[in-house]
């Protein structure tokens, strides 16, 4: 397959499947850069790049669509805000894992993130 064909196929993935694919690609890239990663680092990388649970993304997608269509009920708005809080908690956990990995490698958090080309945030915009 060409890169373009792969990208076309990836573009067809659902959000949860895309998150899982990205996680696996990042782990693959990390192993290629350092094929003999210590087990503890591999485990941390898997947790860091685990992504959000599929059910969470599915529900967020539904609520975002309703928000865009101005069909969100007050109860659903509260639910979307609660999901946003849950995502923020997951972000905090992810940063803690990144800090742990940075400590293991003896580098700063920003250096680690730059090296791994990863972001700390699962962004959810609520208007």
Secondary structure, DSSP 8 states (H G I E B T S, - for coil): --HHHHHHHHHTS-HHHHHHHHHHHHHHHHHHHSTT--HHHHHHHHHHT----HHHHHHHHHHHHHHHTT---HHHHHHHHHHHHHHHHHHHHHHHHHHHHHHHHTS-HHHHHHHHT--S-------
